[in-house]
Amino acid sequence: RGMPYFQKPMNRNKNLENDGKIYTGIDPIGSYLCELRRRFSKFAIFLLNEFDGQYVGVVWRPNAFLPVPFSQDTIRYMLPLKVGQKSNESKIVAIPNIAQILSEMREIGGDLVR
């Protein structure tokens, strides 16, 4: 789970201090934040707490929750919804699939997300 380039196989019984490797310049929170912004900036603004750097805040964009005409361009992270009572007046729009977005945020973050 999570970003595979930050994961390394670990044996729980192995003493990690004797690993012999020193890892520098790794910023998993910053990388997670960049990935969230890349994938979901259409739906939300992502903020990092600069004081401790451990928490990523999410502010949902209100306009992202307005229905948009359904098309192939708008299908990612969206749910189709039929609007209108009569068949000749009905049209299909798309709204954000919040459950899918939150699930993917959790999957991208792996062990970083609680």
ChimeraX commands (.cxc) that place a marker at each C-alpha (Angstrom):
marker #1 position 0.00,0.00,0.00 radius 0.5
marker #1 position 1.02,3.59,-0.46 radius 0.5
marker #1 position 3.80,5.01,-2.54 radius 0.5
marker #1 position 6.06,2.05,-3.41 radius 0.5
marker #1 position 9.20,4.13,-3.78 radius 0.5
marker #1 position 9.05,5.01,-0.05 radius 0.5
marker #1 position 8.56,1.46,1.06 radius 0.5
marker #1 position 11.29,-1.01,1.68 radius 0.5
marker #1 position 10.82,-4.58,2.81 radius 0.5
marker #1 position 11.15,-4.82,6.56 radius 0.5
marker #1 position 11.57,-7.79,8.80 radius 0.5
marker #1 position 10.05,-6.92,12.16 radius 0.5
marker #1 position 12.68,-8.98,13.97 radius 0.5
marker #1 position 15.60,-7.20,12.29 radius 0.5
marker #1 position 17.38,-4.41,14.15 radius 0.5
marker #1 position 17.05,-1.43,11.82 radius 0.5
marker #1 position 20.01,0.40,13.38 radius 0.5
marker #1 position 22.30,-2.24,11.90 radius 0.5
marker #1 position 20.88,-1.72,8.42 radius 0.5
marker #1 position 24.03,0.17,7.41 radius 0.5
marker #1 position 22.15,2.47,5.01 radius 0.5
marker #1 position 21.47,6.12,5.66 radius 0.5
marker #1 position 18.50,7.65,3.87 radius 0.5
marker #1 position 18.56,11.44,3.42 radius 0.5
marker #1 position 16.32,13.87,1.61 radius 0.5
marker #1 position 13.22,11.70,1.90 radius 0.5
marker #1 position 10.07,13.74,2.50 radius 0.5
marker #1 position 7.10,11.35,2.49 radius 0.5
marker #1 position 4.61,13.99,3.68 radius 0.5
marker #1 position 5.74,16.46,1.02 radius 0.5
marker #1 position 5.54,13.81,-1.69 radius 0.5
marker #1 position 2.08,12.78,-0.50 radius 0.5
marker #1 position 0.98,16.42,-0.59 radius 0.5
marker #1 position 2.31,16.84,-4.16 radius 0.5
marker #1 position 0.50,13.69,-5.29 radius 0.5
marker #1 position -2.77,14.84,-3.71 radius 0.5
marker #1 position -2.49,18.21,-5.43 radius 0.5
marker #1 position -1.70,16.57,-8.76 radius 0.5
marker #1 position -4.69,14.23,-8.66 radius 0.5
marker #1 position -7.36,16.13,-6.76 radius 0.5
marker #1 position -6.70,19.88,-7.12 radius 0.5
marker #1 position -9.92,20.11,-9.13 radius 0.5
marker #1 position -11.87,19.09,-6.01 radius 0.5
marker #1 position -9.89,20.44,-3.06 radius 0.5
marker #1 position -7.05,22.59,-1.77 radius 0.5
marker #1 position -4.39,20.76,0.24 radius 0.5
marker #1 position -2.42,22.48,2.98 radius 0.5
marker #1 position 0.52,21.38,5.11 radius 0.5
marker #1 position 0.93,22.42,8.73 radius 0.5
marker #1 position 4.32,24.20,8.52 radius 0.5
marker #1 position 4.96,24.06,12.27 radius 0.5
marker #1 position 5.15,20.31,12.72 radius 0.5
marker #1 position 4.75,19.07,9.14 radius 0.5
marker #1 position 2.67,16.08,10.19 radius 0.5
marker #1 position -0.82,17.07,9.12 radius 0.5
marker #1 position -2.26,17.69,5.69 radius 0.5
marker #1 position -5.43,19.76,5.67 radius 0.5
marker #1 position -8.14,19.46,3.02 radius 0.5
marker #1 position -10.46,22.32,2.01 radius 0.5
marker #1 position -13.09,21.19,-0.47 radius 0.5
marker #1 position -13.81,23.52,-3.39 radius 0.5
marker #1 position -17.58,24.28,-3.34 radius 0.5
marker #1 position -17.77,24.71,-7.12 radius 0.5
marker #1 position -16.41,21.19,-7.60 radius 0.5
marker #1 position -19.67,19.80,-6.20 radius 0.5
marker #1 position -21.90,21.45,-8.77 radius 0.5
marker #1 position -23.26,19.08,-11.43 radius 0.5
marker #1 position -21.45,19.25,-14.78 radius 0.5
marker #1 position -22.53,17.77,-18.12 radius 0.5
marker #1 position -21.49,14.14,-18.29 radius 0.5
marker #1 position -18.80,13.37,-20.87 radius 0.5
marker #1 position -15.69,11.24,-21.27 radius 0.5
marker #1 position -13.58,14.17,-20.05 radius 0.5
marker #1 position -15.44,14.43,-16.74 radius 0.5
marker #1 position -15.74,10.75,-15.87 radius 0.5
marker #1 position -12.71,10.35,-13.55 radius 0.5
marker #1 position -13.81,10.49,-9.88 radius 0.5
marker #1 position -17.36,11.36,-10.95 radius 0.5
marker #1 position -20.75,9.67,-10.68 radius 0.5
marker #1 position -23.33,9.95,-13.47 radius 0.5
marker #1 position -26.70,11.23,-12.36 radius 0.5
marker #1 position -29.92,11.41,-14.37 radius 0.5
marker #1 position -31.72,14.74,-13.93 radius 0.5
marker #1 position -35.32,15.40,-14.98 radius 0.5
marker #1 position -38.57,13.51,-14.53 radius 0.5
marker #1 position -39.70,13.12,-18.13 radius 0.5
marker #1 position -37.64,11.10,-20.57 radius 0.5
marker #1 position -37.61,13.87,-23.18 radius 0.5
marker #1 position -36.41,16.43,-20.59 radius 0.5
marker #1 position -33.92,14.25,-18.72 radius 0.5
marker #1 position -30.21,14.66,-19.10 radius 0.5
marker #1 position -27.18,13.06,-17.52 radius 0.5
marker #1 position -24.84,15.11,-15.35 radius 0.5
marker #1 position -21.83,14.15,-13.26 radius 0.5
marker #1 position -21.13,14.85,-9.58 radius 0.5
marker #1 position -17.97,14.01,-7.59 radius 0.5
marker #1 position -17.70,10.53,-6.14 radius 0.5
marker #1 position -16.47,11.53,-2.68 radius 0.5
marker #1 position -16.17,7.94,-1.44 radius 0.5
marker #1 position -13.84,7.09,-4.34 radius 0.5
marker #1 position -11.77,10.24,-3.83 radius 0.5
marker #1 position -11.33,9.61,-0.08 radius 0.5
marker #1 position -10.53,5.96,-0.70 radius 0.5
marker #1 position -7.85,6.86,-3.21 radius 0.5
marker #1 position -6.38,9.49,-0.88 radius 0.5
marker #1 position -6.07,6.80,1.78 radius 0.5
marker #1 position -4.56,4.32,-0.67 radius 0.5
marker #1 position -1.98,6.83,-1.97 radius 0.5
marker #1 position -0.90,7.74,1.57 radius 0.5
marker #1 position -0.63,4.19,2.82 radius 0.5
marker #1 position 0.63,4.18,6.40 radius 0.5
marker #1 position 0.78,7.99,6.48 radius 0.5
marker #1 position -3.04,8.18,6.63 radius 0.5
marker #1 position -4.86,7.39,9.85 radius 0.5
marker link #1:1,2 radius 0.2
marker link #1:2,3 radius 0.2
marker link #1:3,4 radius 0.2
marker link #1:4,5 radius 0.2
marker link #1:5,6 radius 0.2
marker link #1:6,7 radius 0.2
marker link #1:7,8 radius 0.2
marker link #1:8,9 radius 0.2
marker link #1:9,10 radius 0.2
marker link #1:10,11 radius 0.2
marker link #1:11,12 radius 0.2
marker link #1:12,13 radius 0.2
marker link #1:13,14 radius 0.2
marker link #1:14,15 radius 0.2
marker link #1:15,16 radius 0.2
marker link #1:16,17 radius 0.2
marker link #1:17,18 radius 0.2
marker link #1:18,19 radius 0.2
marker link #1:19,20 radius 0.2
marker link #1:20,21 radius 0.2
marker link #1:21,22 radius 0.2
marker link #1:22,23 radius 0.2
marker link #1:23,24 radius 0.2
marker link #1:24,25 radius 0.2
marker link #1:25,26 radius 0.2
marker link #1:26,27 radius 0.2
marker link #1:27,28 radius 0.2
marker link #1:28,29 radius 0.2
marker link #1:29,30 radius 0.2
marker link #1:30,31 radius 0.2
marker link #1:31,32 radius 0.2
marker link #1:32,33 radius 0.2
marker link #1:33,34 radius 0.2
marker link #1:34,35 radius 0.2
marker link #1:35,36 radius 0.2
marker link #1:36,37 radius 0.2
marker link #1:37,38 radius 0.2
marker link #1:38,39 radius 0.2
marker link #1:39,40 radius 0.2
marker link #1:40,41 radius 0.2
marker link #1:41,42 radius 0.2
marker link #1:42,43 radius 0.2
marker link #1:43,44 radius 0.2
marker link #1:44,45 radius 0.2
marker link #1:45,46 radius 0.2
marker link #1:46,47 radius 0.2
marker link #1:47,48 radius 0.2
marker link #1:48,49 radius 0.2
marker link #1:49,50 radius 0.2
marker link #1:50,51 radius 0.2
marker link #1:51,52 radius 0.2
marker link #1:52,53 radius 0.2
marker link #1:53,54 radius 0.2
marker link #1:54,55 radius 0.2
marker link #1:55,56 radius 0.2
marker link #1:56,57 radius 0.2
marker link #1:57,58 radius 0.2
marker link #1:58,59 radius 0.2
marker link #1:59,60 radius 0.2
marker link #1:60,61 radius 0.2
marker link #1:61,62 radius 0.2
marker link #1:62,63 radius 0.2
marker link #1:63,64 radius 0.2
marker link #1:64,65 radius 0.2
marker link #1:65,66 radius 0.2
marker link #1:66,67 radius 0.2
marker link #1:67,68 radius 0.2
marker link #1:68,69 radius 0.2
marker link #1:69,70 radius 0.2
marker link #1:70,71 radius 0.2
marker link #1:71,72 radius 0.2
marker link #1:72,73 radius 0.2
marker link #1:73,74 radius 0.2
marker link #1:74,75 radius 0.2
marker link #1:75,76 radius 0.2
marker link #1:76,77 radius 0.2
marker link #1:77,78 radius 0.2
marker link #1:78,79 radius 0.2
marker link #1:79,80 radius 0.2
marker link #1:80,81 radius 0.2
marker link #1:81,82 radius 0.2
marker link #1:82,83 radius 0.2
marker link #1:83,84 radius 0.2
marker link #1:84,85 radius 0.2
marker link #1:85,86 radius 0.2
marker link #1:86,87 radius 0.2
marker link #1:87,88 radius 0.2
marker link #1:88,89 radius 0.2
marker link #1:89,90 radius 0.2
marker link #1:90,91 radius 0.2
marker link #1:91,92 radius 0.2
marker link #1:92,93 radius 0.2
marker link #1:93,94 radius 0.2
marker link #1:94,95 radius 0.2
marker link #1:95,96 radius 0.2
marker link #1:96,97 radius 0.2
marker link #1:97,98 radius 0.2
marker link #1:98,99 radius 0.2
marker link #1:99,100 radius 0.2
marker link #1:100,101 radius 0.2
marker link #1:101,102 radius 0.2
marker link #1:102,103 radius 0.2
marker link #1:103,104 radius 0.2
marker link #1:104,105 radius 0.2
marker link #1:105,106 radius 0.2
marker link #1:106,107 radius 0.2
marker link #1:107,108 radius 0.2
marker link #1:108,109 radius 0.2
marker link #1:109,110 radius 0.2
marker link #1:110,111 radius 0.2
marker link #1:111,112 radius 0.2
marker link #1:112,113 radius 0.2
marker link #1:113,114 radius 0.2
view
